[in-house]
Amino acid sequence: MTDAKAEEKSRRKAMLTRALIYIAATHIWAGFMILLFTLGKR
């Protein structure tokens, strides 16, 4: 049973890591788009 618990823990950690990467990438992309629109207004 300990193998199943360890596997579940590692799977959850991988999911959280992937979610954080996706969230960070989305925020960087949104910031870049805001920068483009801000510079485009000038």
mmCIF entry with sequence, helices, sheets and N, C-alpha, C, O atoms, coordinates in Angstrom:
data_MODEL
# 
_entry.id   MODEL 
# 
_entity.id                         1 
_entity.type                       polymer 
_entity.pdbx_number_of_molecules   1 
# 
_entity_poly.entity_id                      1 
_entity_poly.type                           'polypeptide(L)' 
_entity_poly.nstd_linkage                   no 
_entity_poly.nstd_monomer                   no 
_entity_poly.pdbx_seq_one_letter_code       MTDAKAEEKSRRKAMLTRALIYIAATHIWAGFMILLFTLGKR 
_entity_poly.pdbx_seq_one_letter_code_can   MTDAKAEEKSRRKAMLTRALIYIAATHIWAGFMILLFTLGKR 
_entity_poly.pdbx_strand_id                 A 
# 
loop_
_entity_poly_seq.entity_id 
_entity_poly_seq.num 
_entity_poly_seq.mon_id 
_entity_poly_seq.hetero 
1 1  MET n 
1 2  THR n 
1 3  ASP n 
1 4  ALA n 
1 5  LYS n 
1 6  ALA n 
1 7  GLU n 
1 8  GLU n 
1 9  LYS n 
1 10 SER n 
1 11 ARG n 
1 12 ARG n 
1 13 LYS n 
1 14 ALA n 
1 15 MET n 
1 16 LEU n 
1 17 THR n 
1 18 ARG n 
1 19 ALA n 
1 20 LEU n 
1 21 ILE n 
1 22 TYR n 
1 23 ILE n 
1 24 ALA n 
1 25 ALA n 
1 26 THR n 
1 27 HIS n 
1 28 ILE n 
1 29 TRP n 
1 30 ALA n 
1 31 GLY n 
1 32 PHE n 
1 33 MET n 
1 34 ILE n 
1 35 LEU n 
1 36 LEU n 
1 37 PHE n 
1 38 THR n 
1 39 LEU n 
1 40 GLY n 
1 41 LYS n 
1 42 ARG n 
# 
_struct_asym.id          A 
_struct_asym.entity_id   1 
# 
_struct_conf.conf_type_id            HELX_P 
_struct_conf.id                      HELX_P1 
_struct_conf.pdbx_PDB_helix_id       AA1 
_struct_conf.beg_label_comp_id       THR 
_struct_conf.beg_label_asym_id       A 
_struct_conf.beg_label_seq_id        2 
_struct_conf.pdbx_beg_PDB_ins_code   ? 
_struct_conf.end_label_comp_id       LYS 
_struct_conf.end_label_asym_id       A 
_struct_conf.end_label_seq_id        41 
_struct_conf.pdbx_end_PDB_ins_code   ? 
_struct_conf.beg_auth_comp_id        THR 
_struct_conf.beg_auth_asym_id        A 
_struct_conf.beg_auth_seq_id         2 
_struct_conf.end_auth_comp_id        LYS 
_struct_conf.end_auth_asym_id        A 
_struct_conf.end_auth_seq_id         41 
_struct_conf.pdbx_PDB_helix_class    1 
_struct_conf.details                 ? 
_struct_conf.pdbx_PDB_helix_length   40 
# 
_struct_conf_type.id          HELX_P 
_struct_conf_type.criteria    ? 
_struct_conf_type.reference   ? 
# 
loop_
_atom_site.group_PDB 
_atom_site.id 
_atom_site.type_symbol 
_atom_site.label_atom_id 
_atom_site.label_alt_id 
_atom_site.label_comp_id 
_atom_site.label_asym_id 
_atom_site.label_entity_id 
_atom_site.label_seq_id 
_atom_site.pdbx_PDB_ins_code 
_atom_site.Cartn_x 
_atom_site.Cartn_y 
_atom_site.Cartn_z 
_atom_site.occupancy 
_atom_site.B_iso_or_equiv 
_atom_site.pdbx_formal_charge 
_atom_site.auth_seq_id 
_atom_site.auth_comp_id 
_atom_site.auth_asym_id 
_atom_site.auth_atom_id 
_atom_site.pdbx_PDB_model_num 
ATOM 1   N N  . MET A 1 1  ? 0.835  -1.210 0.000   1.00 0.00 ? 1  MET A N  1 
ATOM 2   C CA . MET A 1 1  ? 0.000  0.000  0.000   1.00 0.00 ? 1  MET A CA 1 
ATOM 3   C C  . MET A 1 1  ? 0.867  1.257  0.000   1.00 0.00 ? 1  MET A C  1 
ATOM 4   O O  . MET A 1 1  ? 0.422  2.307  -0.462  1.00 0.00 ? 1  MET A O  1 
ATOM 5   N N  . THR A 1 2  ? 2.078  1.171  0.502   1.00 0.00 ? 2  THR A N  1 
ATOM 6   C CA . THR A 1 2  ? 2.925  2.358  0.560   1.00 0.00 ? 2  THR A CA 1 
ATOM 7   C C  . THR A 1 2  ? 3.352  2.797  -0.833  1.00 0.00 ? 2  THR A C  1 
ATOM 8   O O  . THR A 1 2  ? 3.544  3.989  -1.074  1.00 0.00 ? 2  THR A O  1 
ATOM 9   N N  . ASP A 1 3  ? 3.505  1.839  -1.761  1.00 0.00 ? 3  ASP A N  1 
ATOM 10  C CA . ASP A 1 3  ? 3.856  2.206  -3.130  1.00 0.00 ? 3  ASP A CA 1 
ATOM 11  C C  . ASP A 1 3  ? 2.745  3.014  -3.779  1.00 0.00 ? 3  ASP A C  1 
ATOM 12  O O  . ASP A 1 3  ? 3.008  3.986  -4.488  1.00 0.00 ? 3  ASP A O  1 
ATOM 13  N N  . ALA A 1 4  ? 1.513  2.614  -3.537  1.00 0.00 ? 4  ALA A N  1 
ATOM 14  C CA . ALA A 1 4  ? 0.373  3.338  -4.104  1.00 0.00 ? 4  ALA A CA 1 
ATOM 15  C C  . ALA A 1 4  ? 0.296  4.755  -3.531  1.00 0.00 ? 4  ALA A C  1 
ATOM 16  O O  . ALA A 1 4  ? 0.000  5.707  -4.253  1.00 0.00 ? 4  ALA A O  1 
ATOM 17  N N  . LYS A 1 5  ? 0.561  4.885  -2.246  1.00 0.00 ? 5  LYS A N  1 
ATOM 18  C CA . LYS A 1 5  ? 0.529  6.221  -1.628  1.00 0.00 ? 5  LYS A CA 1 
ATOM 19  C C  . LYS A 1 5  ? 1.651  7.100  -2.173  1.00 0.00 ? 5  LYS A C  1 
ATOM 20  O O  . LYS A 1 5  ? 1.453  8.285  -2.439  1.00 0.00 ? 5  LYS A O  1 
ATOM 21  N N  . ALA A 1 6  ? 2.827  6.504  -2.334  1.00 0.00 ? 6  ALA A N  1 
ATOM 22  C CA . ALA A 1 6  ? 3.963  7.269  -2.859  1.00 0.00 ? 6  ALA A CA 1 
ATOM 23  C C  . ALA A 1 6  ? 3.706  7.681  -4.302  1.00 0.00 ? 6  ALA A C  1 
ATOM 24  O O  . ALA A 1 6  ? 4.045  8.791  -4.712  1.00 0.00 ? 6  ALA A O  1 
ATOM 25  N N  . GLU A 1 7  ? 3.096  6.765  -5.074  1.00 0.00 ? 7  GLU A N  1 
ATOM 26  C CA . GLU A 1 7  ? 2.790  7.084  -6.472  1.00 0.00 ? 7  GLU A CA 1 
ATOM 27  C C  . GLU A 1 7  ? 1.758  8.201  -6.557  1.00 0.00 ? 7  GLU A C  1 
ATOM 28  O O  . GLU A 1 7  ? 1.882  9.103  -7.385  1.00 0.00 ? 7  GLU A O  1 
ATOM 29  N N  . GLU A 1 8  ? 0.746  8.144  -5.707  1.00 0.00 ? 8  GLU A N  1 
ATOM 30  C CA . GLU A 1 8  ? -0.277 9.193  -5.690  1.00 0.00 ? 8  GLU A CA 1 
ATOM 31  C C  . GLU A 1 8  ? 0.325  10.533 -5.294  1.00 0.00 ? 8  GLU A C  1 
ATOM 32  O O  . GLU A 1 8  ? -0.025 11.570 -5.857  1.00 0.00 ? 8  GLU A O  1 
ATOM 33  N N  . LYS A 1 9  ? 1.237  10.507 -4.319  1.00 0.00 ? 9  LYS A N  1 
ATOM 34  C CA . LYS A 1 9  ? 1.880  11.743 -3.872  1.00 0.00 ? 9  LYS A CA 1 
ATOM 35  C C  . LYS A 1 9  ? 2.725  12.352 -4.991  1.00 0.00 ? 9  LYS A C  1 
ATOM 36  O O  . LYS A 1 9  ? 2.693  13.563 -5.211  1.00 0.00 ? 9  LYS A O  1 
ATOM 37  N N  . SER A 1 10 ? 3.476  11.510 -5.693  1.00 0.00 ? 10 SER A N  1 
ATOM 38  C CA . SER A 1 10 ? 4.327  12.023 -6.778  1.00 0.00 ? 10 SER A CA 1 
ATOM 39  C C  . SER A 1 10 ? 3.470  12.508 -7.944  1.00 0.00 ? 10 SER A C  1 
ATOM 40  O O  . SER A 1 10 ? 3.812  13.488 -8.605  1.00 0.00 ? 10 SER A O  1 
ATOM 41  N N  . ARG A 1 11 ? 2.351  11.818 -8.195  1.00 0.00 ? 11 ARG A N  1 
ATOM 42  C CA . ARG A 1 11 ? 1.454  12.248 -9.271  1.00 0.00 ? 11 ARG A CA 1 
ATOM 43  C C  . ARG A 1 11 ? 0.842  13.602 -8.949  1.00 0.00 ? 11 ARG A C  1 
ATOM 44  O O  . ARG A 1 11 ? 0.724  14.463 -9.821  1.00 0.00 ? 11 ARG A O  1 
ATOM 45  N N  . ARG A 1 12 ? 0.450  13.789 -7.676  1.00 0.00 ? 12 ARG A N  1 
ATOM 46  C CA . ARG A 1 12 ? -0.129 15.069 -7.255  1.00 0.00 ? 12 ARG A CA 1 
ATOM 47  C C  . ARG A 1 12 ? 0.905  16.186 -7.347  1.00 0.00 ? 12 ARG A C  1 
ATOM 48  O O  . ARG A 1 12 ? 0.590  17.297 -7.773  1.00 0.00 ? 12 ARG A O  1 
ATOM 49  N N  . LYS A 1 13 ? 2.151  15.885 -6.942  1.00 0.00 ? 13 LYS A N  1 
ATOM 50  C CA . LYS A 1 13 ? 3.217  16.886 -7.014  1.00 0.00 ? 13 LYS A CA 1 
ATOM 51  C C  . LYS A 1 13 ? 3.487  17.279 -8.466  1.00 0.00 ? 13 LYS A C  1 
ATOM 52  O O  . LYS A 1 13 ? 3.692  18.456 -8.763  1.00 0.00 ? 13 LYS A O  1 
ATOM 53  N N  . ALA A 1 14 ? 3.488  16.297 -9.371  1.00 0.00 ? 14 ALA A N  1 
ATOM 54  C CA . ALA A 1 14 ? 3.697  16.587 -10.789 1.00 0.00 ? 14 ALA A CA 1 
ATOM 55  C C  . ALA A 1 14 ? 2.565  17.442 -11.348 1.00 0.00 ? 14 ALA A C  1 
ATOM 56  O O  . ALA A 1 14 ? 2.796  18.346 -12.151 1.00 0.00 ? 14 ALA A O  1 
ATOM 57  N N  . MET A 1 15 ? 1.335  17.148 -10.916 1.00 0.00 ? 15 MET A N  1 
ATOM 58  C CA . MET A 1 15 ? 0.190  17.923 -11.386 1.00 0.00 ? 15 MET A CA 1 
ATOM 59  C C  . MET A 1 15 ? 0.281  19.369 -10.904 1.00 0.00 ? 15 MET A C  1 
ATOM 60  O O  . MET A 1 15 ? 0.013  20.296 -11.669 1.00 0.00 ? 15 MET A O  1 
ATOM 61  N N  . LEU A 1 16 ? 0.655  19.564 -9.646  1.00 0.00 ? 16 LEU A N  1 
ATOM 62  C CA . LEU A 1 16 ? 0.780  20.925 -9.111  1.00 0.00 ? 16 LEU A CA 1 
ATOM 63  C C  . LEU A 1 16 ? 1.905  21.687 -9.805  1.00 0.00 ? 16 LEU A C  1 
ATOM 64  O O  . LEU A 1 16 ? 1.771  22.877 -10.090 1.00 0.00 ? 16 LEU A O  1 
ATOM 65  N N  . THR A 1 17 ? 3.017  20.999 -10.077 1.00 0.00 ? 17 THR A N  1 
ATOM 66  C CA . THR A 1 17 ? 4.125  21.639 -10.781 1.00 0.00 ? 17 THR A CA 1 
ATOM 67  C C  . THR A 1 17 ? 3.691  22.078 -12.172 1.00 0.00 ? 17 THR A C  1 
ATOM 68  O O  . THR A 1 17 ? 3.982  23.196 -12.598 1.00 0.00 ? 17 THR A O  1 
ATOM 69  N N  . ARG A 1 18 ? 2.983  21.182 -12.888 1.00 0.00 ? 18 ARG A N  1 
ATOM 70  C CA . ARG A 1 18 ? 2.506  21.517 -14.227 1.00 0.00 ? 18 ARG A CA 1 
ATOM 71  C C  . ARG A 1 18 ? 1.520  22.671 -14.179 1.00 0.00 ? 18 ARG A C  1 
ATOM 72  O O  . ARG A 1 18 ? 1.561  23.551 -15.038 1.00 0.00 ? 18 ARG A O  1 
ATOM 73  N N  . ALA A 1 19 ? 0.633  22.683 -13.189 1.00 0.00 ? 19 ALA A N  1 
ATOM 74  C CA . ALA A 1 19 ? -0.346 23.768 -13.049 1.00 0.00 ? 19 ALA A CA 1 
ATOM 75  C C  . ALA A 1 19 ? 0.354  25.097 -12.801 1.00 0.00 ? 19 ALA A C  1 
ATOM 76  O O  . ALA A 1 19 ? -0.017 26.115 -13.387 1.00 0.00 ? 19 ALA A O  1 
ATOM 77  N N  . LEU A 1 20 ? 1.366  25.093 -11.934 1.00 0.00 ? 20 LEU A N  1 
ATOM 78  C CA . LEU A 1 20 ? 2.105  26.330 -11.662 1.00 0.00 ? 20 LEU A CA 1 
ATOM 79  C C  . LEU A 1 20 ? 2.823  26.835 -12.908 1.00 0.00 ? 20 LEU A C  1 
ATOM 80  O O  . LEU A 1 20 ? 2.858  28.039 -13.164 1.00 0.00 ? 20 LEU A O  1 
ATOM 81  N N  . ILE A 1 21 ? 3.397  25.917 -13.682 1.00 0.00 ? 21 ILE A N  1 
ATOM 82  C CA . ILE A 1 21 ? 4.076  26.321 -14.924 1.00 0.00 ? 21 ILE A CA 1 
ATOM 83  C C  . ILE A 1 21 ? 3.071  26.921 -15.892 1.00 0.00 ? 21 ILE A C  1 
ATOM 84  O O  . ILE A 1 21 ? 3.343  27.956 -16.500 1.00 0.00 ? 21 ILE A O  1 
ATOM 85  N N  . TYR A 1 22 ? 1.895  26.277 -16.047 1.00 0.00 ? 22 TYR A N  1 
ATOM 86  C CA . TYR A 1 22 ? 0.874  26.805 -16.956 1.00 0.00 ? 22 TYR A CA 1 
ATOM 87  C C  . TYR A 1 22 ? 0.382  28.178 -16.506 1.00 0.00 ? 22 TYR A C  1 
ATOM 88  O O  . TYR A 1 22 ? 0.204  29.075 -17.329 1.00 0.00 ? 22 TYR A O  1 
ATOM 89  N N  . ILE A 1 23 ? 0.162  28.343 -15.201 1.00 0.00 ? 23 ILE A N  1 
ATOM 90  C CA . ILE A 1 23 ? -0.316 29.626 -14.676 1.00 0.00 ? 23 ILE A CA 1 
ATOM 91  C C  . ILE A 1 23 ? 0.731  30.718 -14.901 1.00 0.00 ? 23 ILE A C  1 
ATOM 92  O O  . ILE A 1 23 ? 0.394  31.828 -15.312 1.00 0.00 ? 23 ILE A O  1 
ATOM 93  N N  . ALA A 1 24 ? 2.008  30.399 -14.629 1.00 0.00 ? 24 ALA A N  1 
ATOM 94  C CA . ALA A 1 24 ? 3.080  31.379 -14.822 1.00 0.00 ? 24 ALA A CA 1 
ATOM 95  C C  . ALA A 1 24 ? 3.200  31.748 -16.300 1.00 0.00 ? 24 ALA A C  1 
ATOM 96  O O  . ALA A 1 24 ? 3.341  32.924 -16.637 1.00 0.00 ? 24 ALA A O  1 
ATOM 97  N N  . ALA A 1 25 ? 3.143  30.753 -17.176 1.00 0.00 ? 25 ALA A N  1 
ATOM 98  C CA . ALA A 1 25 ? 3.254  31.026 -18.609 1.00 0.00 ? 25 ALA A CA 1 
ATOM 99  C C  . ALA A 1 25 ? 2.090  31.885 -19.096 1.00 0.00 ? 25 ALA A C  1 
ATOM 100 O O  . ALA A 1 25 ? 2.278  32.779 -19.921 1.00 0.00 ? 25 ALA A O  1 
ATOM 101 N N  . THR A 1 26 ? 0.900  31.618 -18.591 1.00 0.00 ? 26 THR A N  1 
ATOM 102 C CA . THR A 1 26 ? -0.272 32.418 -18.977 1.00 0.00 ? 26 THR A CA 1 
ATOM 103 C C  . THR A 1 26 ? -0.115 33.862 -18.519 1.00 0.00 ? 26 THR A C  1 
ATOM 104 O O  . THR A 1 26 ? -0.454 34.785 -19.260 1.00 0.00 ? 26 THR A O  1 
ATOM 105 N N  . HIS A 1 27 ? 0.392  34.067 -17.316 1.00 0.00 ? 27 HIS A N  1 
ATOM 106 C CA . HIS A 1 27 ? 0.580  35.426 -16.817 1.00 0.00 ? 27 HIS A CA 1 
ATOM 107 C C  . HIS A 1 27 ? 1.668  36.156 -17.606 1.00 0.00 ? 27 HIS A C  1 
ATOM 108 O O  . HIS A 1 27 ? 1.537  37.346 -17.892 1.00 0.00 ? 27 HIS A O  1 
ATOM 109 N N  . ILE A 1 28 ? 2.732  35.450 -17.954 1.00 0.00 ? 28 ILE A N  1 
ATOM 110 C CA . ILE A 1 28 ? 3.791  36.075 -18.764 1.00 0.00 ? 28 ILE A CA 1 
ATOM 111 C C  . ILE A 1 28 ? 3.238  36.458 -20.128 1.00 0.00 ? 28 ILE A C  1 
ATOM 112 O O  . ILE A 1 28 ? 3.518  37.549 -20.627 1.00 0.00 ? 28 ILE A O  1 
ATOM 113 N N  . TRP A 1 29 ? 2.451  35.568 -20.740 1.00 0.00 ? 29 TRP A N  1 
ATOM 114 C CA . TRP A 1 29 ? 1.848  35.851 -22.058 1.00 0.00 ? 29 TRP A CA 1 
ATOM 115 C C  . TRP A 1 29 ? 0.899  37.051 -21.963 1.00 0.00 ? 29 TRP A C  1 
ATOM 116 O O  . TRP A 1 29 ? 0.919  37.931 -22.823 1.00 0.00 ? 29 TRP A O  1 
ATOM 117 N N  . ALA A 1 30 ? 0.076  37.083 -20.921 1.00 0.00 ? 30 ALA A N  1 
ATOM 118 C CA . ALA A 1 30 ? -0.863 38.191 -20.756 1.00 0.00 ? 30 ALA A CA 1 
ATOM 119 C C  . ALA A 1 30 ? -0.109 39.505 -20.548 1.00 0.00 ? 30 ALA A C  1 
ATOM 120 O O  . ALA A 1 30 ? -0.496 40.534 -21.102 1.00 0.00 ? 30 ALA A O  1 
ATOM 121 N N  . GLY A 1 31 ? 0.956  39.477 -19.761 1.00 0.00 ? 31 GLY A N  1 
ATOM 122 C CA . GLY A 1 31 ? 1.759  40.683 -19.563 1.00 0.00 ? 31 GLY A CA 1 
ATOM 123 C C  . GLY A 1 31 ? 2.390  41.160 -20.856 1.00 0.00 ? 31 GLY A C  1 
ATOM 124 O O  . GLY A 1 31 ? 2.464  42.361 -21.114 1.00 0.00 ? 31 GLY A O  1 
ATOM 125 N N  . PHE A 1 32 ? 2.848  40.209 -21.676 1.00 0.00 ? 32 PHE A N  1 
ATOM 126 C CA . PHE A 1 32 ? 3.433  40.568 -22.976 1.00 0.00 ? 32 PHE A CA 1 
ATOM 127 C C  . PHE A 1 32 ? 2.386  41.202 -23.880 1.00 0.00 ? 32 PHE A C  1 
ATOM 128 O O  . PHE A 1 32 ? 2.672  42.188 -24.560 1.00 0.00 ? 32 PHE A O  1 
ATOM 129 N N  . MET A 1 33 ? 1.175  40.647 -23.896 1.00 0.00 ? 33 MET A N  1 
ATOM 130 C CA . MET A 1 33 ? 0.115  41.213 -24.736 1.00 0.00 ? 33 MET A CA 1 
ATOM 131 C C  . MET A 1 33 ? -0.275 42.613 -24.250 1.00 0.00 ? 33 MET A C  1 
ATOM 132 O O  . MET A 1 33 ? -0.496 43.510 -25.063 1.00 0.00 ? 33 MET A O  1 
ATOM 133 N N  . ILE A 1 34 ? -0.361 42.802 -22.932 1.00 0.00 ? 34 ILE A N  1 
ATOM 134 C CA . ILE A 1 34 ? -0.673 44.126 -22.394 1.00 0.00 ? 34 ILE A CA 1 
ATOM 135 C C  . ILE A 1 34 ? 0.417  45.119 -22.792 1.00 0.00 ? 34 ILE A C  1 
ATOM 136 O O  . ILE A 1 34 ? 0.126  46.258 -23.156 1.00 0.00 ? 34 ILE A O  1 
ATOM 137 N N  . LEU A 1 35 ? 1.672  44.677 -22.718 1.00 0.00 ? 35 LEU A N  1 
ATOM 138 C CA . LEU A 1 35 ? 2.784  45.533 -23.127 1.00 0.00 ? 35 LEU A CA 1 
ATOM 139 C C  . LEU A 1 35 ? 2.659  45.912 -24.603 1.00 0.00 ? 35 LEU A C  1 
ATOM 140 O O  . LEU A 1 35 ? 2.861  47.071 -24.966 1.00 0.00 ? 35 LEU A O  1 
ATOM 141 N N  . LEU A 1 36 ? 2.329  44.942 -25.452 1.00 0.00 ? 36 LEU A N  1 
ATOM 142 C CA . LEU A 1 36 ? 2.177  45.242 -26.882 1.00 0.00 ? 36 LEU A CA 1 
ATOM 143 C C  . LEU A 1 36 ? 1.053  46.254 -27.120 1.00 0.00 ? 36 LEU A C  1 
ATOM 144 O O  . LEU A 1 36 ? 1.221  47.200 -27.890 1.00 0.00 ? 36 LEU A O  1 
ATOM 145 N N  . PHE A 1 37 ? -0.078 46.058 -26.469 1.00 0.00 ? 37 PHE A N  1 
ATOM 146 C CA . PHE A 1 37 ? -1.187 46.990 -26.656 1.00 0.00 ? 37 PHE A CA 1 
ATOM 147 C C  . PHE A 1 37 ? -0.855 48.370 -26.117 1.00 0.00 ? 37 PHE A C  1 
ATOM 148 O O  . PHE A 1 37 ? -1.234 49.379 -26.710 1.00 0.00 ? 37 PHE A O  1 
ATOM 149 N N  . THR A 1 38 ? -0.141 48.418 -24.985 1.00 0.00 ? 38 THR A N  1 
ATOM 150 C CA . THR A 1 38 ? 0.248  49.703 -24.407 1.00 0.00 ? 38 THR A CA 1 
ATOM 151 C C  . THR A 1 38 ? 1.204  50.435 -25.353 1.00 0.00 ? 38 THR A C  1 
ATOM 152 O O  . THR A 1 38 ? 1.048  51.634 -25.583 1.00 0.00 ? 38 THR A O  1 
ATOM 153 N N  . LEU A 1 39 ? 2.181  49.728 -25.895 1.00 0.00 ? 39 LEU A N  1 
ATOM 154 C CA . LEU A 1 39 ? 3.116  50.356 -26.816 1.00 0.00 ? 39 LEU A CA 1 
ATOM 155 C C  . LEU A 1 39 ? 2.447  50.711 -28.138 1.00 0.00 ? 39 LEU A C  1 
ATOM 156 O O  . LEU A 1 39 ? 2.826  51.683 -28.792 1.00 0.00 ? 39 LEU A O  1 
ATOM 157 N N  . GLY A 1 40 ? 1.453  49.923 -28.526 1.00 0.00 ? 40 GLY A N  1 
ATOM 158 C CA . GLY A 1 40 ? 0.739  50.199 -29.775 1.00 0.00 ? 40 GLY A CA 1 
ATOM 159 C C  . GLY A 1 40 ? -0.106 51.445 -29.713 1.00 0.00 ? 40 GLY A C  1 
ATOM 160 O O  . GLY A 1 40 ? -0.349 52.080 -30.739 1.00 0.00 ? 40 GLY A O  1 
ATOM 161 N N  . LYS A 1 41 ? -0.565 51.813 -28.510 1.00 0.00 ? 41 LYS A N  1 
ATOM 162 C CA . LYS A 1 41 ? -1.390 53.015 -28.356 1.00 0.00 ? 41 LYS A CA 1 
ATOM 163 C C  . LYS A 1 41 ? -0.586 54.286 -28.608 1.00 0.00 ? 41 LYS A C  1 
ATOM 164 O O  . LYS A 1 41 ? -1.134 55.291 -29.060 1.00 0.00 ? 41 LYS A O  1 
ATOM 165 N N  . ARG A 1 42 ? 0.706  54.243 -28.319 1.00 0.00 ? 42 ARG A N  1 
ATOM 166 C CA . ARG A 1 42 ? 1.528  55.447 -28.407 1.00 0.00 ? 42 ARG A CA 1 
ATOM 167 C C  . ARG A 1 42 ? 1.784  55.844 -29.831 1.00 0.00 ? 42 ARG A C  1 
ATOM 168 O O  . ARG A 1 42 ? 2.462  56.840 -30.082 1.00 0.00 ? 42 ARG A O  1 
# 
